[in-house]
Amino acid sequence: MKDMGYDVISIGNHEFDFGIGTTAEIIRNSVKNGQIPPIVLANIQFDAKHKEDDGLEALYTEGVIKPYRVIEKNGLRIGIFGILGYDATNVAPYISPAKITDPIKTAKKITNDLRNLEKADIVICLSHSGVARNNEGAWAGEDVKLASKVKDIDIIISGHTHTILPEPIITGKTIIVQTGAY
């Protein structure tokens, strides 16, 4: 991913398929070998009573993983943060003992920090939550809800539901895109 030019990446449910400790080891080895771009995930909470999530928590303490990053491109300050949704969390049992906090509350706080403290011109959410059509055929899902509740997100790069969006979904002023699987 680093060689392909990714600026920032986030974490999804499959990163926890072999346990949260293994996730931490893989990330640490990838960083050591210079093979991975900066990582963001804003809505994870570690459990002080259990050691199983200490390795991933250490990556946060060291700044390897952060809630958000700010990059500068073509004179713009771009704030990028990561969110893991409820459905993705429900199919990631090995994320335990860490917990995922409310994506909307977290996004409101992060976007406020990005706009007011970091002076971001553009705010991008790397979301592993998803979109899908509802029974009436309209676009719905966690990312549509996120866009409707958090007004300061300019773009949501959506994942998890493997939905191909030939055209972006526009919710308020937020653009939502997703390219399917992979």
C-alpha positions in Angstrom: 0.0 0.0 0.0 2.8 2.4 0.7 4.4 1.7 -2.6 1.1 2.3 -4.3 0.9 5.8 -2.9 -1.7 5.5 -0.1 -1.4 8.5 2.2 -3.4 7.1 5.1 -5.2 3.8 5.8 -7.7 2.6 8.4 -8.6 -0.6 10.1 -11.6 -2.9 9.3 -13.1 -6.0 10.9 -10.8 -8.5 9.0 -7.7 -7.0 10.6 -8.9 -8.7 13.8 -9.6 -12.1 12.3 -6.6 -13.6 14.1 -7.0 -11.7 17.4 -6.1 -8.2 18.5 -2.6 -9.2 19.6 -1.8 -10.6 16.2 -3.2 -7.4 14.6 -0.7 -5.5 16.7 2.2 -7.8 15.7 1.4 -7.5 12.0 1.2 -3.7 12.2 4.4 -3.5 14.2 6.3 -5.7 11.7 4.9 -3.9 8.7 6.0 -0.5 10.2 9.4 -1.9 11.0 9.8 -3.0 7.4 8.5 0.3 6.0 5.7 -1.4 4.2 2.6 0.4 5.6 1.2 3.9 5.3 0.1 5.8 8.4 -2.9 4.3 10.1 -6.0 6.0 11.6 -8.8 4.7 13.8 -10.7 7.1 16.1 -13.3 5.0 17.9 -11.4 2.2 19.7 -11.2 2.0 23.5 -8.8 -0.3 25.3 -9.5 -2.3 28.4 -7.0 -1.5 31.2 -8.0 -4.7 33.0 -6.8 -7.0 30.2 -3.4 -7.4 28.6 -4.7 -8.9 25.3 -5.1 -5.4 23.7 -1.9 -3.9 25.2 0.1 -4.4 22.0 -2.4 -2.4 19.9 -2.7 0.2 22.6 1.1 0.6 22.6 0.9 1.4 18.9 -1.4 4.3 19.7 0.9 5.5 22.6 3.8 5.4 20.1 1.8 7.3 17.5 1.9 4.5 14.9 -1.9 4.5 14.9 -3.7 7.8 15.6 -7.3 8.8 15.7 -6.6 11.2 12.8 -3.9 12.6 10.6 -3.5 15.9 8.8 -1.7 15.9 5.4 -1.0 18.9 3.2 -1.6 18.5 -0.6 -1.7 21.3 -3.1 -2.0 24.0 -0.4 -4.9 22.2 1.3 -4.9 20.9 4.9 -6.7 17.5 4.7 -7.9 15.9 7.9 -8.4 12.2 7.7 -9.8 10.0 10.4 -10.9 6.3 10.6 -14.2 4.9 12.0 -15.2 1.2 12.5 -18.9 0.7 12.4 -21.3 -1.4 14.5 -21.9 -4.1 11.9 -18.2 -4.5 11.3 -17.6 -4.7 15.0 -20.3 -7.3 15.4 -18.5 -9.6 13.0 -15.1 -9.0 14.6 -15.3 -11.0 17.8 -11.5 -11.1 18.3 -11.3 -7.3 18.7 -12.1 -8.0 22.4 -11.2 -6.9 25.0 -11.0 -3.6 23.1 -14.4 -1.9 22.4 -15.6 0.3 19.6 -17.1 3.6 20.8 -20.1 5.3 19.2 -19.1 6.3 15.6 -21.3 9.4 15.4 -20.2 10.8 18.8 -16.6 10.1 17.9 -16.9 11.6 14.5 -18.5 14.8 15.9 -15.5 15.2 18.3 -12.9 14.4 15.7 -14.4 16.7 13.0 -14.6 19.5 15.5 -10.9 19.0 16.4 -9.9 18.8 12.7 -11.8 22.0 11.7 -11.0 24.1 14.8 -7.7 22.9 16.2 -6.0 21.5 13.1 -7.6 24.0 10.7 -8.4 21.3 8.1 -9.8 22.6 4.8 -11.2 19.2 3.9 -12.3 16.4 6.3 -12.3 12.8 5.0 -13.6 9.8 7.0 -12.2 6.4 6.1 -15.2 4.4 7.3 -15.5 0.7 7.7 -19.3 0.9 8.2 -21.0 0.8 4.8 -24.0 1.6 2.7 -26.8 -0.4 1.2 -30.3 0.1 -0.4 -33.2 0.0 2.0 -36.6 -1.6 1.3 -37.7 1.5 -0.7 -34.6 1.4 -2.8 -33.0 4.5 -1.3 -29.5 4.6 0.0 -29.2 3.8 3.7 -26.7 2.3 6.1 -24.3 3.4 8.7 -22.4 5.8 6.5 -25.5 7.5 5.2 -26.5 8.0 8.9 -23.0 9.2 9.7 -23.2 11.8 6.9 -26.6 13.0 8.0 -25.6 13.4 11.7 -22.0 14.8 11.3 -22.2 17.8 9.1 -18.4 18.6 9.0 -17.4 15.5 7.0 -16.8 16.4 3.4 -16.1 12.9 2.0 -16.7 9.4 3.4 -14.6 6.7 1.8 -16.9 3.8 2.7 -16.1 0.2 3.1 -17.4 -3.0 4.7 -20.5 -3.7 2.7 -18.6 -4.2 -0.6 -21.1 -2.0 -2.4 -20.1 -0.7 -5.8 -21.2 2.9 -6.2 -20.9 4.0 -9.8 -22.0 7.5 -8.7 -21.4 9.0 -5.3 -24.1 9.3 -2.7 -24.7 12.8 -1.6 -26.1 13.3 1.9 -26.3 17.0 2.8 -22.9 18.3 1.7 -21.1 15.0 2.3 -20.0 12.8 -0.6 -20.0 9.0 0.0 -18.0 6.7 -2.3 -17.3 3.0 -2.2 -15.7 0.8 -4.8 -16.9 -2.7 -3.8 -14.7 -5.3 -2.4 -10.9 -5.1 -2.3 
